[in-house]
Amino acid sequence: MPVTRHRSVEEVPEPERAGSALQRLATACAASSLSEAFRHTRPAPRGVRRFGSVEEDDAHRQAWESGRDDPTTSDGPAGPAPLG
């Protein structure tokens, strides 16, 4: 995208906008739906983990992404079991 320089604010052209309020609403809804698709459904585990190999790291990541229990700990993806 080329850089365009202007001497004053009056020279800057207005940005293109959707024609109607309904089109702007549709654009906002589409952006909201798209953002929901990229959101995680559960929080990532806290802290830093060290793995002895790339394979062990990959197995841990695949287990976490599929929702299975964490193969490197007994806690699992939801954390330790509640007391009592």
Steps between C-alpha positions, in 0.01 A plus 500: 500500500655831400558775754320825422608821670267793557588856602187547712209304643263657247689324216445154648210325323215355703518121550260283304206387710220252452190645338247448777469424869386146417815436299714627790305276740552200272874575484521525879311170545728325252809629684352385832427152364852477361653600833298231680648237270853589614424517873606213725221320681714445810791688650855401423693347790704745703874495535793376298556137410827343393510187291784258444430471128299650217292181486402534868405864443295407192319220687413743780370761254289245312352368825414851615343596164285186493385548861653178630679487833848643507743210440776663705300562821219337691297823516354502149382805305259623768756501779524295820197320640312698765564416864230325707 
